[in-house]
Amino acid sequence: MKFNGNAMRAAIGVIGAALTALALVSCGGGQAVEKFVPTRILAFGDESSFMDANGLKYSVNALKADGTIDCKANPIWVQGLAAAYGLVFPQCNPDAVAAPASQILATVDATSGNVKDQIDLFVTNGGSFGGKDLATVLAGARDILDQYALIKAGTTTEAQAIPILEQAGTALAAQVNRIGLAGGKVLIATVPDMGLTPFAVNAGTTDAALLTRLTSRFNSKLRVGLINDGHMTGLLLVDEAVQSIVKNPGASGYIVVDTAVCAVALPNCTTATLVPNRTNADGSVTIASGDTWLWSDATHFSAGGQKTLGSIALSRAQGNPF
């Protein structure tokens, strides 16, 4: 079939109109899609999201030339996320940004149940969640380690621990939904696979497998309980990320994934208090580094691990239709 010039232009016009209509439908009836840019970050959870008033983190702390803490360097994941949007936390504000709105509400050794307490306190003190708030939530490692300790002590069994952890995961999901339904946007991270930590490696293969099973049950109920439509909640699959890193460390820029890099207890670990460089069986030497070792201590991410988590969070924040 042959088209003359007018017919061809008409056909192109019809196609163009159809494509435009399709684009309008995909964008919600013709409304422009506004890129989500938070005006503050609200960090809930355990010490993986915590900094003290001196800027100390439960990771590898960087040092300035004079030996004092450089809180801006080696950022924890919520810091990196905030920095991407030009935001800072009061605990680390070396550039003297006026009245930082972002808050770290996470606490050390917090269980998943303590997240409810953190949110309750935030609300009691006059806090509320708005459409430009981005909350982060990471908790559950303490729940898993506590149940593991009870199993090892003989005071409970795996069969008894599993429903407790499943309920904890469900309860944490409810708090994430609470923030979202109140108007905030939320990034919720699954718990890293505790069976792949240096703690688990030192405990042996049987215990490592147990810790992986406990982690899996907590995370599965957390995921199922979320209102995860993408508009108010973004899910960070940290457990799967750790599994991928441990399986193929080099692909993610890591060298050591089974040993802690810190020689002192957190949060006092700095770049000056790392373990000695490791001499390998072939005589080669692996330099101790918070960037290329995944773990700072037996259960917490190093500076590199925190950076990876921050990258995952930023990608989800920018990719979700918040």
C-alpha positions, 0 to 999 in steps of 0.5 A: 500500500502506498501513502501520499504525503498528506496521508503519511503526515496524518498517519504519523500524527495519529501515531504521535497522538497515541504515544502521547496518550500512552505517556500521559496514562503512564504518568498518572493522567497527564500530571508531571512526575515530580522527583522526590527530594526529602527535606529531612532524614529521620533515622530509626533503628539500632547502632548501625544507624547511630552516631553519638554527640561526638560523631562516633559511629559503630563502624570504622571512624576516620581521623583528621591529621591531628588525630581527632575524629573526622565524622564526615569521612567514613559516613554511615549509611544514613549520613551518605543518604542525607548527604546526597540530598544536601542534608546533615545530622546535628551529630556531624555538622562540621560545615555549620549548616544552620539548624539541621532538620534531620534526626538520628533517633536510632539507639544502641542495642535496639531491638525491633520492638524498640523502634516502636519506642523511638517512634512513640518518643518522636511523636510525644515530643511533637514530631510528625511525618510529612510528605518530604520526610524520608525515614530509615529503619534498620533493626532486628539483628539484636533480636536474632542474636538474643534468640541465638544466645538463648538457644545456645544456653539451652533455655529455648529451642529453634522451634520456639525461637522462630515464632518469636522472631517472626512476630518481631518481624511482623511488628517491625513491619507494622511500625514501618507502615505506621510511618507511611500511613502517617504521611512519611516515606520509608526505607526499610532494610532487611537484617543482614544475614547474621550467618555470614558475619565473623561472629558466625564464622567463628561459631562454626558451620552448624551455628552459622546455618542456624543464624541464617535460618533465624535471620531468614524467618525474621526477614520473611515476616518483615517483608510480608507485613509491609505495605510495599507499593513503592509510593510510601515504602522502599525495601532494601534487601540487605540480606541478599546484598551481603549474600552476594558480596560474600559469594563474590567479594571482588565484584563489589570491591571487597577483599575480606568478608569473614574477619573483623577489621577492628582491633578494639570494641566499637564505637572506639574503632578508628583507622588507627586501631585496625587489626594487623595486616593479614599474611595469607597462606601463599605469603601474600599480605592483605592490608587491613582496611575499613574500605575493603573488609566488609565487617568492622567487628563480629556483627557490624559493617565496616566503613565499606559495608556502610557505604554499600548500604548507603548506595543501596538506600540512595538507589531505592530512594531515587528509583521508587515513585515516592 
